[in-house]
Amino acid sequence: MKILKKYIKYLKDNPEGYWFKRKLYGWGWTPATWQGWSITFFYIILLILFALTIDKTSPECEIVFTFFLPAVLLTIAFIRIAYKKGEKPRWQWGLPEDK
């Protein structure tokens, strides 16, 4: 439970107003503000909607153009938003030393 409190404190310590903060462990981001969370939920909902366009009778060409291509483009857009509105990514293992 102690680590959860430290993690929440880390996310709330956001004077720059980043939408996404670095993950505590590994490389990447985690949503830190309502804007980051809304973009993340929007991304997930769109992926689910694209997945619902596929059924057992869908030919491979249709699957590529109605799911895979939109999913790749959506993922690229999501990563660009996280990169632009978030902290610069780097490998991290635990809380930063200055925190």
C-alpha positions as CSV (number, residue, x, y, z in Angstrom):
1,M,0.0,0.0,0.0
2,K,2.9,2.3,0.7
3,I,4.1,2.1,-2.9
4,L,0.7,3.0,-4.2
5,K,0.7,6.2,-2.1
6,K,4.2,7.1,-3.4
7,Y,3.0,6.4,-7.0
8,I,0.0,8.7,-6.6
9,K,2.2,11.4,-5.1
10,Y,4.6,11.0,-8.1
11,L,1.7,11.4,-10.6
12,K,0.3,14.4,-8.7
13,D,3.7,16.1,-8.6
14,N,3.3,17.6,-12.1
15,P,4.1,21.3,-12.1
16,E,4.7,21.2,-15.9
17,G,1.2,19.9,-16.5
18,Y,2.2,16.8,-18.4
19,W,-0.7,14.7,-19.6
20,F,1.5,11.6,-19.4
21,K,4.3,10.9,-16.9
22,R,7.0,8.3,-17.2
23,K,6.2,4.9,-15.9
24,L,8.0,4.1,-12.6
25,Y,9.2,0.8,-14.0
26,G,10.3,0.3,-17.6
27,W,10.0,2.6,-20.6
28,G,6.8,4.4,-21.5
29,W,4.1,6.6,-20.1
30,T,1.1,6.5,-17.8
31,P,-1.8,9.0,-17.9
32,A,-1.3,11.6,-15.2
33,T,-4.2,14.1,-15.9
34,W,-7.8,13.8,-17.1
35,Q,-6.6,14.7,-20.6
36,G,-4.2,11.8,-20.6
37,W,-6.9,9.4,-19.3
38,S,-9.5,10.6,-21.8
39,I,-7.1,10.2,-24.7
40,T,-6.2,6.7,-23.4
41,F,-9.9,5.7,-23.1
42,F,-10.7,7.1,-26.5
43,Y,-7.8,5.1,-28.0
44,I,-9.1,1.9,-26.4
45,I,-12.7,2.5,-27.4
46,L,-11.7,3.1,-31.0
47,L,-9.6,-0.1,-31.1
48,I,-12.6,-2.1,-29.8
49,L,-14.8,-0.5,-32.4
50,F,-12.4,-1.4,-35.1
51,A,-12.2,-5.0,-33.8
52,L,-16.0,-5.3,-33.9
53,T,-15.9,-4.8,-37.7
54,I,-14.3,-8.2,-38.0
55,D,-16.3,-11.4,-38.2
56,K,-15.6,-15.0,-39.2
57,T,-16.6,-14.4,-42.8
58,S,-14.4,-11.3,-43.3
59,P,-11.8,-11.8,-46.0
60,E,-8.1,-11.0,-45.1
61,C,-8.1,-7.9,-47.3
62,E,-11.1,-6.4,-45.4
63,I,-9.5,-7.2,-42.1
64,V,-6.3,-5.4,-43.1
65,F,-8.2,-2.3,-44.1
66,T,-10.8,-2.2,-41.4
67,F,-8.7,-3.2,-38.4
68,F,-5.0,-3.5,-38.8
69,L,-4.3,-0.3,-40.8
70,P,-6.6,1.9,-38.7
71,A,-5.1,0.3,-35.5
72,V,-1.5,1.0,-36.6
73,L,-2.4,4.6,-37.6
74,L,-4.3,5.1,-34.3
75,T,-1.4,3.7,-32.3
76,I,1.1,6.0,-34.1
77,A,-1.2,9.0,-33.3
78,F,-1.5,7.9,-29.7
79,I,2.3,7.6,-29.3
80,R,2.8,11.0,-30.9
81,I,0.4,12.6,-28.5
82,A,2.0,10.9,-25.5
83,Y,5.4,12.0,-26.7
84,K,4.3,15.6,-27.3
85,K,2.2,16.0,-24.1
86,G,4.3,13.8,-21.8
87,E,7.6,13.7,-20.1
88,K,10.5,12.6,-22.3
89,P,10.7,8.8,-22.2
90,R,13.6,7.0,-20.7
91,W,14.2,3.7,-18.9
92,Q,13.3,4.1,-15.2
93,W,13.4,1.6,-12.4
94,G,11.5,3.1,-9.4
95,L,11.0,6.6,-8.2
96,P,13.5,9.2,-9.7
97,E,16.4,10.1,-7.4
98,D,15.3,13.8,-7.0
99,K,11.7,12.9,-5.8
